[in-house]
């Protein structure tokens, strides 16, 4: 599975986050982009900032376990 998301600095004001989210969601849900992404095999989601934060937390936890189990070391 591949995914894309937007991140912002930790102290970005909530009103800025909400404005960016609303603008991006309009694009992600636009019929033109939905059709194009689906034609390429993608399924556009447009999750909320809270859903994205939870998703990232889950991904970090999952991959941290994989790295630990595999005893992966940094460069």
mmCIF file of the N, C-alpha and C atoms, coordinates in Angstrom:
data_MODEL
# 
_entry.id   MODEL 
# 
loop_
_atom_site.group_PDB 
_atom_site.id 
_atom_site.type_symbol 
_atom_site.label_atom_id 
_atom_site.label_alt_id 
_atom_site.label_comp_id 
_atom_site.label_asym_id 
_atom_site.label_entity_id 
_atom_site.label_seq_id 
_atom_site.pdbx_PDB_ins_code 
_atom_site.Cartn_x 
_atom_site.Cartn_y 
_atom_site.Cartn_z 
_atom_site.occupancy 
_atom_site.B_iso_or_equiv 
_atom_site.pdbx_formal_charge 
_atom_site.auth_seq_id 
_atom_site.auth_comp_id 
_atom_site.auth_asym_id 
_atom_site.auth_atom_id 
_atom_site.pdbx_PDB_model_num 
ATOM 1   N N  . UNK A 1 1  ? 0.848   -1.177 0.000   1.00 0.00 ? 1  UNK A N  1 
ATOM 2   C CA . UNK A 1 1  ? 0.000   0.000  0.000   1.00 0.00 ? 1  UNK A CA 1 
ATOM 3   C C  . UNK A 1 1  ? 0.890   1.235  0.000   1.00 0.00 ? 1  UNK A C  1 
ATOM 4   N N  . UNK A 1 2  ? 0.533   2.183  -0.793  1.00 0.00 ? 2  UNK A N  1 
ATOM 5   C CA . UNK A 1 2  ? 1.238   3.465  -0.807  1.00 0.00 ? 2  UNK A CA 1 
ATOM 6   C C  . UNK A 1 2  ? 0.259   4.540  -0.362  1.00 0.00 ? 2  UNK A C  1 
ATOM 7   N N  . UNK A 1 3  ? 0.783   5.570  0.280   1.00 0.00 ? 3  UNK A N  1 
ATOM 8   C CA . UNK A 1 3  ? -0.079  6.659  0.726   1.00 0.00 ? 3  UNK A CA 1 
ATOM 9   C C  . UNK A 1 3  ? 0.700   7.959  0.663   1.00 0.00 ? 3  UNK A C  1 
ATOM 10  N N  . UNK A 1 4  ? -0.038  9.025  0.665   1.00 0.00 ? 4  UNK A N  1 
ATOM 11  C CA . UNK A 1 4  ? 0.538   10.367 0.676   1.00 0.00 ? 4  UNK A CA 1 
ATOM 12  C C  . UNK A 1 4  ? -0.154  11.171 1.752   1.00 0.00 ? 4  UNK A C  1 
ATOM 13  N N  . UNK A 1 5  ? 0.542   12.120 2.305   1.00 0.00 ? 5  UNK A N  1 
ATOM 14  C CA . UNK A 1 5  ? -0.050  12.987 3.310   1.00 0.00 ? 5  UNK A CA 1 
ATOM 15  C C  . UNK A 1 5  ? 0.729   14.278 3.406   1.00 0.00 ? 5  UNK A C  1 
ATOM 16  N N  . UNK A 1 6  ? 0.110   15.248 4.026   1.00 0.00 ? 6  UNK A N  1 
ATOM 17  C CA . UNK A 1 6  ? 0.766   16.536 4.256   1.00 0.00 ? 6  UNK A CA 1 
ATOM 18  C C  . UNK A 1 6  ? 1.088   16.665 5.733   1.00 0.00 ? 6  UNK A C  1 
ATOM 19  N N  . UNK A 1 7  ? 2.264   17.173 6.021   1.00 0.00 ? 7  UNK A N  1 
ATOM 20  C CA . UNK A 1 7  ? 2.683   17.411 7.398   1.00 0.00 ? 7  UNK A CA 1 
ATOM 21  C C  . UNK A 1 7  ? 2.984   18.893 7.579   1.00 0.00 ? 7  UNK A C  1 
ATOM 22  N N  . UNK A 1 8  ? 2.876   19.327 8.810   1.00 0.00 ? 8  UNK A N  1 
ATOM 23  C CA . UNK A 1 8  ? 3.160   20.725 9.145   1.00 0.00 ? 8  UNK A CA 1 
ATOM 24  C C  . UNK A 1 8  ? 3.961   20.750 10.441  1.00 0.00 ? 8  UNK A C  1 
ATOM 25  N N  . UNK A 1 9  ? 4.659   21.837 10.706  1.00 0.00 ? 9  UNK A N  1 
ATOM 26  C CA . UNK A 1 9  ? 5.382   21.947 11.978  1.00 0.00 ? 9  UNK A CA 1 
ATOM 27  C C  . UNK A 1 9  ? 4.437   21.766 13.171  1.00 0.00 ? 9  UNK A C  1 
ATOM 28  N N  . UNK A 1 10 ? 4.977   21.269 14.260  1.00 0.00 ? 10 UNK A N  1 
ATOM 29  C CA . UNK A 1 10 ? 4.183   20.916 15.444  1.00 0.00 ? 10 UNK A CA 1 
ATOM 30  C C  . UNK A 1 10 ? 3.319   22.059 15.959  1.00 0.00 ? 10 UNK A C  1 
ATOM 31  N N  . UNK A 1 11 ? 3.777   23.256 15.887  1.00 0.00 ? 11 UNK A N  1 
ATOM 32  C CA . UNK A 1 11 ? 3.032   24.382 16.480  1.00 0.00 ? 11 UNK A CA 1 
ATOM 33  C C  . UNK A 1 11 ? 2.224   25.185 15.452  1.00 0.00 ? 11 UNK A C  1 
ATOM 34  N N  . UNK A 1 12 ? 1.918   24.553 14.324  1.00 0.00 ? 12 UNK A N  1 
ATOM 35  C CA . UNK A 1 12 ? 1.104   25.238 13.323  1.00 0.00 ? 12 UNK A CA 1 
ATOM 36  C C  . UNK A 1 12 ? -0.279  25.503 13.911  1.00 0.00 ? 12 UNK A C  1 
ATOM 37  N N  . UNK A 1 13 ? -0.768  26.730 13.821  1.00 0.00 ? 13 UNK A N  1 
ATOM 38  C CA . UNK A 1 13 ? -2.092  27.037 14.377  1.00 0.00 ? 13 UNK A CA 1 
ATOM 39  C C  . UNK A 1 13 ? -3.186  26.160 13.774  1.00 0.00 ? 13 UNK A C  1 
ATOM 40  N N  . UNK A 1 14 ? -4.140  25.788 14.606  1.00 0.00 ? 14 UNK A N  1 
ATOM 41  C CA . UNK A 1 14 ? -5.211  24.902 14.177  1.00 0.00 ? 14 UNK A CA 1 
ATOM 42  C C  . UNK A 1 14 ? -6.019  25.495 13.016  1.00 0.00 ? 14 UNK A C  1 
ATOM 43  N N  . UNK A 1 15 ? -6.215  26.804 13.017  1.00 0.00 ? 15 UNK A N  1 
ATOM 44  C CA . UNK A 1 15 ? -6.982  27.393 11.920  1.00 0.00 ? 15 UNK A CA 1 
ATOM 45  C C  . UNK A 1 15 ? -6.259  27.249 10.585  1.00 0.00 ? 15 UNK A C  1 
ATOM 46  N N  . UNK A 1 16 ? -4.939  27.265 10.609  1.00 0.00 ? 16 UNK A N  1 
ATOM 47  C CA . UNK A 1 16 ? -4.163  27.054 9.382   1.00 0.00 ? 16 UNK A CA 1 
ATOM 48  C C  . UNK A 1 16 ? -4.308  25.599 8.930   1.00 0.00 ? 16 UNK A C  1 
ATOM 49  N N  . UNK A 1 17 ? -4.186  24.667 9.876   1.00 0.00 ? 17 UNK A N  1 
ATOM 50  C CA . UNK A 1 17 ? -4.366  23.242 9.561   1.00 0.00 ? 17 UNK A CA 1 
ATOM 51  C C  . UNK A 1 17 ? -5.749  23.022 8.942   1.00 0.00 ? 17 UNK A C  1 
ATOM 52  N N  . UNK A 1 18 ? -6.772  23.586 9.556   1.00 0.00 ? 18 UNK A N  1 
ATOM 53  C CA . UNK A 1 18 ? -8.137  23.406 9.061   1.00 0.00 ? 18 UNK A CA 1 
ATOM 54  C C  . UNK A 1 18 ? -8.327  23.987 7.664   1.00 0.00 ? 18 UNK A C  1 
ATOM 55  N N  . UNK A 1 19 ? -7.720  25.131 7.413   1.00 0.00 ? 19 UNK A N  1 
ATOM 56  C CA . UNK A 1 19 ? -7.846  25.770 6.100   1.00 0.00 ? 19 UNK A CA 1 
ATOM 57  C C  . UNK A 1 19 ? -7.147  24.939 5.025   1.00 0.00 ? 19 UNK A C  1 
ATOM 58  N N  . UNK A 1 20 ? -5.938  24.478 5.319   1.00 0.00 ? 20 UNK A N  1 
ATOM 59  C CA . UNK A 1 20 ? -5.210  23.644 4.360   1.00 0.00 ? 20 UNK A CA 1 
ATOM 60  C C  . UNK A 1 20 ? -5.979  22.343 4.117   1.00 0.00 ? 20 UNK A C  1 
ATOM 61  N N  . UNK A 1 21 ? -6.473  21.727 5.196   1.00 0.00 ? 21 UNK A N  1 
ATOM 62  C CA . UNK A 1 21 ? -7.247  20.495 5.063   1.00 0.00 ? 21 UNK A CA 1 
ATOM 63  C C  . UNK A 1 21 ? -8.467  20.715 4.161   1.00 0.00 ? 21 UNK A C  1 
ATOM 64  N N  . UNK A 1 22 ? -9.220  21.770 4.388   1.00 0.00 ? 22 UNK A N  1 
ATOM 65  C CA . UNK A 1 22 ? -10.421 22.038 3.589   1.00 0.00 ? 22 UNK A CA 1 
ATOM 66  C C  . UNK A 1 22 ? -10.070 22.238 2.117   1.00 0.00 ? 22 UNK A C  1 
ATOM 67  N N  . UNK A 1 23 ? -8.999  22.968 1.858   1.00 0.00 ? 23 UNK A N  1 
ATOM 68  C CA . UNK A 1 23 ? -8.593  23.220 0.470   1.00 0.00 ? 23 UNK A CA 1 
ATOM 69  C C  . UNK A 1 23 ? -8.124  21.942 -0.214  1.00 0.00 ? 23 UNK A C  1 
ATOM 70  N N  . UNK A 1 24 ? -7.325  21.156 0.486   1.00 0.00 ? 24 UNK A N  1 
ATOM 71  C CA . UNK A 1 24 ? -6.818  19.903 -0.089  1.00 0.00 ? 24 UNK A CA 1 
ATOM 72  C C  . UNK A 1 24 ? -7.967  18.922 -0.303  1.00 0.00 ? 24 UNK A C  1 
ATOM 73  N N  . UNK A 1 25 ? -8.885  18.852 0.631   1.00 0.00 ? 25 UNK A N  1 
ATOM 74  C CA . UNK A 1 25 ? -10.015 17.932 0.503   1.00 0.00 ? 25 UNK A CA 1 
ATOM 75  C C  . UNK A 1 25 ? -10.857 18.252 -0.736  1.00 0.00 ? 25 UNK A C  1 
ATOM 76  N N  . UNK A 1 26 ? -11.032 19.532 -1.029  1.00 0.00 ? 26 UNK A N  1 
ATOM 77  C CA . UNK A 1 26 ? -11.769 19.912 -2.242  1.00 0.00 ? 26 UNK A CA 1 
ATOM 78  C C  . UNK A 1 26 ? -11.111 19.322 -3.481  1.00 0.00 ? 26 UNK A C  1 
ATOM 79  N N  . UNK A 1 27 ? -9.781  19.374 -3.512  1.00 0.00 ? 27 UNK A N  1 
ATOM 80  C CA . UNK A 1 27 ? -9.041  18.847 -4.659  1.00 0.00 ? 27 UNK A CA 1 
ATOM 81  C C  . UNK A 1 27 ? -9.115  17.324 -4.682  1.00 0.00 ? 27 UNK A C  1 
ATOM 82  N N  . UNK A 1 28 ? -8.873  16.693 -3.537  1.00 0.00 ? 28 UNK A N  1 
ATOM 83  C CA . UNK A 1 28 ? -8.872  15.225 -3.460  1.00 0.00 ? 28 UNK A CA 1 
ATOM 84  C C  . UNK A 1 28 ? -10.236 14.652 -3.842  1.00 0.00 ? 28 UNK A C  1 
ATOM 85  N N  . UNK A 1 29 ? -11.302 15.335 -3.506  1.00 0.00 ? 29 UNK A N  1 
ATOM 86  C CA . UNK A 1 29 ? -12.650 14.854 -3.797  1.00 0.00 ? 29 UNK A CA 1 
ATOM 87  C C  . UNK A 1 29 ? -13.198 15.353 -5.131  1.00 0.00 ? 29 UNK A C  1 
ATOM 88  N N  . UNK A 1 30 ? -12.416 16.147 -5.855  1.00 0.00 ? 30 UNK A N  1 
ATOM 89  C CA . UNK A 1 30 ? -12.899 16.653 -7.140  1.00 0.00 ? 30 UNK A CA 1 
ATOM 90  C C  . UNK A 1 30 ? -13.058 15.481 -8.118  1.00 0.00 ? 30 UNK A C  1 
ATOM 91  N N  . UNK A 1 31 ? -14.141 15.490 -8.884  1.00 0.00 ? 31 UNK A N  1 
ATOM 92  C CA . UNK A 1 31 ? -14.388 14.376 -9.811  1.00 0.00 ? 31 UNK A CA 1 
ATOM 93  C C  . UNK A 1 31 ? -13.231 14.124 -10.777 1.00 0.00 ? 31 UNK A C  1 
ATOM 94  N N  . UNK A 1 32 ? -12.582 15.182 -11.231 1.00 0.00 ? 32 UNK A N  1 
ATOM 95  C CA . UNK A 1 32 ? -11.472 15.019 -12.174 1.00 0.00 ? 32 UNK A CA 1 
ATOM 96  C C  . UNK A 1 32 ? -10.326 14.226 -11.548 1.00 0.00 ? 32 UNK A C  1 
ATOM 97  N N  . UNK A 1 33 ? -9.956  14.594 -10.314 1.00 0.00 ? 33 UNK A N  1 
ATOM 98  C CA . UNK A 1 33 ? -8.840  13.898 -9.669  1.00 0.00 ? 33 UNK A CA 1 
ATOM 99  C C  . UNK A 1 33 ? -9.247  12.492 -9.250  1.00 0.00 ? 33 UNK A C  1 
ATOM 100 N N  . UNK A 1 34 ? -10.449 12.332 -8.731  1.00 0.00 ? 34 UNK A N  1 
ATOM 101 C CA . UNK A 1 34 ? -10.924 10.999 -8.347  1.00 0.00 ? 34 UNK A CA 1 
ATOM 102 C C  . UNK A 1 34 ? -10.881 10.061 -9.549  1.00 0.00 ? 34 UNK A C  1 
ATOM 103 N N  . UNK A 1 35 ? -11.397 10.503 -10.675 1.00 0.00 ? 35 UNK A N  1 
ATOM 104 C CA . UNK A 1 35 ? -11.391 9.671  -11.887 1.00 0.00 ? 35 UNK A CA 1 
ATOM 105 C C  . UNK A 1 35 ? -9.976  9.309  -12.313 1.00 0.00 ? 35 UNK A C  1 
ATOM 106 N N  . UNK A 1 36 ? -9.100  10.289 -12.278 1.00 0.00 ? 36 UNK A N  1 
ATOM 107 C CA . UNK A 1 36 ? -7.716  10.033 -12.720 1.00 0.00 ? 36 UNK A CA 1 
ATOM 108 C C  . UNK A 1 36 ? -7.002  9.066  -11.778 1.00 0.00 ? 36 UNK A C  1 
ATOM 109 N N  . UNK A 1 37 ? -7.150  9.285  -10.468 1.00 0.00 ? 37 UNK A N  1 
ATOM 110 C CA . UNK A 1 37 ? -6.484  8.402  -9.511  1.00 0.00 ? 37 UNK A CA 1 
ATOM 111 C C  . UNK A 1 37 ? -7.037  6.985  -9.578  1.00 0.00 ? 37 UNK A C  1 
ATOM 112 N N  . UNK A 1 38 ? -8.333  6.856  -9.715  1.00 0.00 ? 38 UNK A N  1 
ATOM 113 C CA . UNK A 1 38 ? -8.935  5.516  -9.823  1.00 0.00 ? 38 UNK A CA 1 
ATOM 114 C C  . UNK A 1 38 ? -8.495  4.818  -11.103 1.00 0.00 ? 38 UNK A C  1 
ATOM 115 N N  . UNK A 1 39 ? -8.347  5.561  -12.177 1.00 0.00 ? 39 UNK A N  1 
ATOM 116 C CA . UNK A 1 39 ? -7.865  4.980  -13.433 1.00 0.00 ? 39 UNK A CA 1 
ATOM 117 C C  . UNK A 1 39 ? -6.442  4.448  -13.277 1.00 0.00 ? 39 UNK A C  1 
ATOM 118 N N  . UNK A 1 40 ? -5.690  5.034  -12.345 1.00 0.00 ? 40 UNK A N  1 
ATOM 119 C CA . UNK A 1 40 ? -4.308  4.598  -12.090 1.00 0.00 ? 40 UNK A CA 1 
ATOM 120 C C  . UNK A 1 40 ? -4.231  3.556  -10.974 1.00 0.00 ? 40 UNK A C  1 
ATOM 121 N N  . UNK A 1 41 ? -5.406  3.144  -10.461 1.00 0.00 ? 41 UNK A N  1 
ATOM 122 C CA . UNK A 1 41 ? -5.423  2.097  -9.433  1.00 0.00 ? 41 UNK A CA 1 
ATOM 123 C C  . UNK A 1 41 ? -5.393  2.600  -8.009  1.00 0.00 ? 41 UNK A C  1 
ATOM 124 N N  . UNK A 1 42 ? -5.581  3.892  -7.813  1.00 0.00 ? 42 UNK A N  1 
ATOM 125 C CA . UNK A 1 42 ? -5.567  4.461  -6.469  1.00 0.00 ? 42 UNK A CA 1 
ATOM 126 C C  . UNK A 1 42 ? -6.991  4.699  -5.974  1.00 0.00 ? 42 UNK A C  1 
ATOM 127 N N  . UNK A 1 43 ? -7.107  4.831  -4.667  1.00 0.00 ? 43 UNK A N  1 
ATOM 128 C CA . UNK A 1 43 ? -8.398  5.127  -4.056  1.00 0.00 ? 43 UNK A CA 1 
ATOM 129 C C  . UNK A 1 43 ? -8.221  6.350  -3.162  1.00 0.00 ? 43 UNK A C  1 
ATOM 130 N N  . UNK A 1 44 ? -8.562  7.550  -3.659  1.00 0.00 ? 44 UNK A N  1 
ATOM 131 C CA . UNK A 1 44 ? -8.371  8.754  -2.857  1.00 0.00 ? 44 UNK A CA 1 
ATOM 132 C C  . UNK A 1 44 ? -9.247  8.737  -1.609  1.00 0.00 ? 44 UNK A C  1 
ATOM 133 N N  . UNK A 1 45 ? -8.650  9.092  -0.459  1.00 0.00 ? 45 UNK A N  1 
ATOM 134 C CA . UNK A 1 45 ? -9.357  9.008  0.811   1.00 0.00 ? 45 UNK A CA 1 
ATOM 135 C C  . UNK A 1 45 ? -9.698  10.387 1.360   1.00 0.00 ? 45 UNK A C  1 
ATOM 136 N N  . UNK A 1 46 ? -8.724  11.210 1.610   1.00 0.00 ? 46 UNK A N  1 
ATOM 137 C CA . UNK A 1 46 ? -8.991  12.529 2.180   1.00 0.00 ? 46 UNK A CA 1 
ATOM 138 C C  . UNK A 1 46 ? -9.367  12.465 3.644   1.00 0.00 ? 46 UNK A C  1 
ATOM 139 N N  . UNK A 1 47 ? -8.578  11.770 4.438   1.00 0.00 ? 47 UNK A N  1 
ATOM 140 C CA . UNK A 1 47 ? -8.877  11.646 5.870   1.00 0.00 ? 47 UNK A CA 1 
ATOM 141 C C  . UNK A 1 47 ? -8.674  12.971 6.602   1.00 0.00 ? 47 UNK A C  1 
ATOM 142 N N  . UNK A 1 48 ? -9.268  13.068 7.772   1.00 0.00 ? 48 UNK A N  1 
ATOM 143 C CA . UNK A 1 48 ? -9.149  14.285 8.583   1.00 0.00 ? 48 UNK A CA 1 
ATOM 144 C C  . UNK A 1 48 ? -7.748  14.374 9.177   1.00 0.00 ? 48 UNK A C  1 
ATOM 145 N N  . UNK A 1 49 ? -7.358  15.545 9.656   1.00 0.00 ? 49 UNK A N  1 
ATOM 146 C CA . UNK A 1 49 ? -6.057  15.654 10.320  1.00 0.00 ? 49 UNK A CA 1 
ATOM 147 C C  . UNK A 1 49 ? -5.930  14.674 11.493  1.00 0.00 ? 49 UNK A C  1 
ATOM 148 N N  . UNK A 1 50 ? -7.001  14.461 12.227  1.00 0.00 ? 50 UNK A N  1 
ATOM 149 C CA . UNK A 1 50 ? -6.946  13.534 13.369  1.00 0.00 ? 50 UNK A CA 1 
ATOM 150 C C  . UNK A 1 50 ? -6.776  12.089 12.895  1.00 0.00 ? 50 UNK A C  1 
ATOM 151 N N  . UNK A 1 51 ? -7.468  11.720 11.831  1.00 0.00 ? 51 UNK A N  1 
ATOM 152 C CA . UNK A 1 51 ? -7.316  10.371 11.288  1.00 0.00 ? 51 UNK A CA 1 
ATOM 153 C C  . UNK A 1 51 ? -5.908  10.159 10.753  1.00 0.00 ? 51 UNK A C  1 
ATOM 154 N N  . UNK A 1 52 ? -5.368  11.169 10.098  1.00 0.00 ? 52 UNK A N  1 
ATOM 155 C CA . UNK A 1 52 ? -4.007  11.069 9.564   1.00 0.00 ? 52 UNK A CA 1 
ATOM 156 C C  . UNK A 1 52 ? -2.992  10.949 10.697  1.00 0.00 ? 52 UNK A C  1 
ATOM 157 N N  . UNK A 1 53 ? -3.177  11.723 11.755  1.00 0.00 ? 53 UNK A N  1 
ATOM 158 C CA . UNK A 1 53 ? -2.277  11.643 12.906  1.00 0.00 ? 53 UNK A CA 1 
ATOM 159 C C  . UNK A 1 53 ? -2.307  10.238 13.513  1.00 0.00 ? 53 UNK A C  1 
ATOM 160 N N  . UNK A 1 54 ? -3.497  9.668  13.670  1.00 0.00 ? 54 UNK A N  1 
ATOM 161 C CA . UNK A 1 54 ? -3.633  8.315  14.217  1.00 0.00 ? 54 UNK A CA 1 
ATOM 162 C C  . UNK A 1 54 ? -2.985  7.289  13.280  1.00 0.00 ? 54 UNK A C  1 
ATOM 163 N N  . UNK A 1 55 ? -3.199  7.451  11.979  1.00 0.00 ? 55 UNK A N  1 
ATOM 164 C CA . UNK A 1 55 ? -2.595  6.560  10.997  1.00 0.00 ? 55 UNK A CA 1 
ATOM 165 C C  . UNK A 1 55 ? -1.074  6.601  11.094  1.00 0.00 ? 55 UNK A C  1 
ATOM 166 N N  . UNK A 1 56 ? -0.511  7.811  11.157  1.00 0.00 ? 56 UNK A N  1 
ATOM 167 C CA . UNK A 1 56 ? 0.947   7.936  11.272  1.00 0.00 ? 56 UNK A CA 1 
ATOM 168 C C  . UNK A 1 56 ? 1.458   7.284  12.548  1.00 0.00 ? 56 UNK A C  1 
ATOM 169 N N  . UNK A 1 57 ? 0.746   7.484  13.660  1.00 0.00 ? 57 UNK A N  1 
ATOM 170 C CA . UNK A 1 57 ? 1.147   6.853  14.915  1.00 0.00 ? 57 UNK A CA 1 
ATOM 171 C C  . UNK A 1 57 ? 1.168   5.342  14.798  1.00 0.00 ? 57 UNK A C  1 
ATOM 172 N N  . UNK A 1 58 ? 0.150   4.784  14.149  1.00 0.00 ? 58 UNK A N  1 
ATOM 173 C CA . UNK A 1 58 ? 0.097   3.338  13.938  1.00 0.00 ? 58 UNK A CA 1 
ATOM 174 C C  . UNK A 1 58 ? 1.238   2.860  13.050  1.00 0.00 ? 58 UNK A C  1 
ATOM 175 N N  . UNK A 1 59 ? 1.515   3.598  11.995  1.00 0.00 ? 59 UNK A N  1 
ATOM 176 C CA . UNK A 1 59 ? 2.608   3.232  11.087  1.00 0.00 ? 59 UNK A CA 1 
ATOM 177 C C  . UNK A 1 59 ? 3.958   3.282  11.795  1.00 0.00 ? 59 UNK A C  1 
ATOM 178 N N  . UNK A 1 60 ? 4.179   4.309  12.579  1.00 0.00 ? 60 UNK A N  1 
ATOM 179 C CA . UNK A 1 60 ? 5.445   4.429  13.315  1.00 0.00 ? 60 UNK A CA 1 
ATOM 180 C C  . UNK A 1 60 ? 5.610   3.256  14.275  1.00 0.00 ? 60 UNK A C  1 
ATOM 181 N N  . UNK A 1 61 ? 4.549   2.940  15.009  1.00 0.00 ? 61 UNK A N  1 
ATOM 182 C CA . UNK A 1 61 ? 4.613   1.821  15.957  1.00 0.00 ? 61 UNK A CA 1 
ATOM 183 C C  . UNK A 1 61 ? 4.865   0.504  15.230  1.00 0.00 ? 61 UNK A C  1 
ATOM 184 N N  . UNK A 1 62 ? 4.165   0.286  14.122  1.00 0.00 ? 62 UNK A N  1 
ATOM 185 C CA . UNK A 1 62 ? 4.321   -0.963 13.363  1.00 0.00 ? 62 UNK A CA 1 
ATOM 186 C C  . UNK A 1 62 ? 5.743   -1.130 12.857  1.00 0.00 ? 62 UNK A C  1 
ATOM 187 N N  . UNK A 1 63 ? 6.263   -0.082 12.217  1.00 0.00 ? 63 UNK A N  1 
ATOM 188 C CA . UNK A 1 63 ? 7.587   -0.198 11.623  1.00 0.00 ? 63 UNK A CA 1 
ATOM 189 C C  . UNK A 1 63 ? 8.696   -0.192 12.672  1.00 0.00 ? 63 UNK A C  1 
ATOM 190 N N  . UNK A 1 64 ? 8.453   0.420  13.809  1.00 0.00 ? 64 UNK A N  1 
ATOM 191 C CA . UNK A 1 64 ? 9.426   0.347  14.910  1.00 0.00 ? 64 UNK A CA 1 
ATOM 192 C C  . UNK A 1 64 ? 9.576   -1.095 15.377  1.00 0.00 ? 64 UNK A C  1 
ATOM 193 N N  . UNK A 1 65 ? 8.473   -1.822 15.448  1.00 0.00 ? 65 UNK A N  1 
ATOM 194 C CA . UNK A 1 65 ? 8.535   -3.237 15.839  1.00 0.00 ? 65 UNK A CA 1 
ATOM 195 C C  . UNK A 1 65 ? 9.282   -4.064 14.800  1.00 0.00 ? 65 UNK A C  1 
ATOM 196 N N  . UNK A 1 66 ? 9.038   -3.797 13.537  1.00 0.00 ? 66 UNK A N  1 
ATOM 197 C CA . UNK A 1 66 ? 9.723   -4.522 12.466  1.00 0.00 ? 66 UNK A CA 1 
ATOM 198 C C  . UNK A 1 66 ? 11.221  -4.265 12.542  1.00 0.00 ? 66 UNK A C  1 
ATOM 199 N N  . UNK A 1 67 ? 11.590  -3.012 12.715  1.00 0.00 ? 67 UNK A N  1 
ATOM 200 C CA . UNK A 1 67 ? 13.012  -2.646 12.805  1.00 0.00 ? 67 UNK A CA 1 
ATOM 201 C C  . UNK A 1 67 ? 13.661  -3.304 13.995  1.00 0.00 ? 67 UNK A C  1 
ATOM 202 N N  . UNK A 1 68 ? 12.988  -3.293 15.139  1.00 0.00 ? 68 UNK A N  1 
ATOM 203 C CA . UNK A 1 68 ? 13.531  -3.926 16.337  1.00 0.00 ? 68 UNK A CA 1 
ATOM 204 C C  . UNK A 1 68 ? 13.673  -5.432 16.144  1.00 0.00 ? 68 UNK A C  1 
ATOM 205 N N  . UNK A 1 69 ? 12.630  -6.088 15.616  1.00 0.00 ? 69 UNK A N  1 
ATOM 206 C CA . UNK A 1 69 ? 12.651  -7.525 15.407  1.00 0.00 ? 69 UNK A CA 1 
ATOM 207 C C  . UNK A 1 69 ? 13.755  -7.931 14.441  1.00 0.00 ? 69 UNK A C  1 
ATOM 208 N N  . UNK A 1 70 ? 13.935  -7.132 13.378  1.00 0.00 ? 70 UNK A N  1 
ATOM 209 C CA . UNK A 1 70 ? 14.944  -7.431 12.361  1.00 0.00 ? 70 UNK A CA 1 
ATOM 210 C C  . UNK A 1 70 ? 16.335  -6.973 12.777  1.00 0.00 ? 70 UNK A C  1 
ATOM 211 N N  . UNK A 1 71 ? 16.427  -6.303 13.924  1.00 0.00 ? 71 UNK A N  1 
ATOM 212 C CA . UNK A 1 71 ? 17.704  -5.799 14.439  1.00 0.00 ? 71 UNK A CA 1 
ATOM 213 C C  . UNK A 1 71 ? 18.409  -4.899 13.400  1.00 0.00 ? 71 UNK A C  1 
ATOM 214 N N  . UNK A 1 72 ? 17.619  -4.043 12.788  1.00 0.00 ? 72 UNK A N  1 
ATOM 215 C CA . UNK A 1 72 ? 18.146  -3.114 11.778  1.00 0.00 ? 72 UNK A CA 1 
ATOM 216 C C  . UNK A 1 72 ? 18.928  -2.008 12.495  1.00 0.00 ? 72 UNK A C  1 
ATOM 217 N N  . UNK A 1 73 ? 20.098  -1.717 11.967  1.00 0.00 ? 73 UNK A N  1 
ATOM 218 C CA . UNK A 1 73 ? 20.953  -0.676 12.525  1.00 0.00 ? 73 UNK A CA 1 
ATOM 219 C C  . UNK A 1 73 ? 21.096  0.459  11.524  1.00 0.00 ? 73 UNK A C  1 
ATOM 220 N N  . UNK A 1 74 ? 21.224  1.669  12.036  1.00 0.00 ? 74 UNK A N  1 
ATOM 221 C CA . UNK A 1 74 ? 21.432  2.835  11.177  1.00 0.00 ? 74 UNK A CA 1 
ATOM 222 C C  . UNK A 1 74 ? 22.824  2.856  10.595  1.00 0.00 ? 74 UNK A C  1 
ATOM 223 N N  . UNK A 1 75 ? 23.042  3.772  9.692   1.00 0.00 ? 75 UNK A N  1 
ATOM 224 C CA . UNK A 1 75 ? 24.358  3.898  9.058   1.00 0.00 ? 75 UNK A CA 1 
ATOM 225 C C  . UNK A 1 75 ? 25.376  4.440  9.996   1.00 0.00 ? 75 UNK A C  1 
# 
